[in-house]
Amino acid sequence: MKILADQHISPRTVEFLNGLGHDVIRVSDRLPRNAADRTILSLAATEERVVLTQDLDFTGLIATSGRNEPSLIVLRLASPKVERVNEVLRSVLPVIDQAVRAGAIISVDDMRIRIRRLPIE
């Protein structure tokens, strides 16, 4: 999976995901640290990457865009510890792969995975 990790995603998580065989870069690898959310989404769409974030602002932007890309994975975990995030991503990414490829907003919390297909009407 090609992933664009938002600034709040640890470099250790990026390294972990790359070690699992994913193609993961951080926003700061391509854009200034203060890049607007719309710029981040545009980069993700251009590079065909799913945005991985803990920031809920992206959800509204994608939901109201009328587009089916980029896909978005929003982590809403009780613990932001890297080990917990990595554990969750290891188990969740294979499960959501098909939805990500089709275009979706995926919200992951400690109890469930919620998938909303894009575009949202």
Buried (B, 14 or more C-beta within 10 A) or exposed (E): BBBBBBBEBBEEBBEBBEEEEBEBBBBEEBBEEEBEBEBBBBBBBEEEBBBBBBBEEBBEBBBEBEBBBBBBBBBEBEEEEBEBBBBBBEEBBEEBEEBBEEBBBBBBEEEEBEBBEBBBE
